[in-house]
Amino acid sequence: MKTYRDFDLFKKTFKKYQDKLGLNGYSIYFKHELIESGEFANITVNQGEMVATVRLNSKLGKDDESHKHIALSAKHEAIHLLLFRLEHRASCRCNVSDEEIYEATEELVNKLCNLIP
């Protein structure tokens, strides 16, 4: 039953930050499933359709279990949604690799996680 509570907290927290960040134009779908990469959570966005799918990993490795922070992961993914349009436009227009844009975005997301209460 713990995983259900984790997923419920994840959804509630994401929705809180979705509202706080003014991202209510998106349809959000939540999935609690295995993420093969081992990430705690992730988000995929279809900007044209204004749809996002937010996933919480249903199976973490034993080493990762002690480091998980459900609310922080939800906040992190909401900030990714905030920055997605900028990230997408940059990848379409700039002569920069997707990896460089991803690294810069991830750095900014982590900084904003610490700044946004």
Buried (B, 14 or more C-beta within 10 A) or exposed (E): EEEEEBBEBBBEBBBBBBEEBEBEEBEBEBBBEEBEEEBBBBBEBEEEEEEBBBBBBEEBEEEEEEEBEBBBBBBBBBBBBBBBEEBBEBBEEEEEEEEEBEEBBBEBBEEBBEEEE
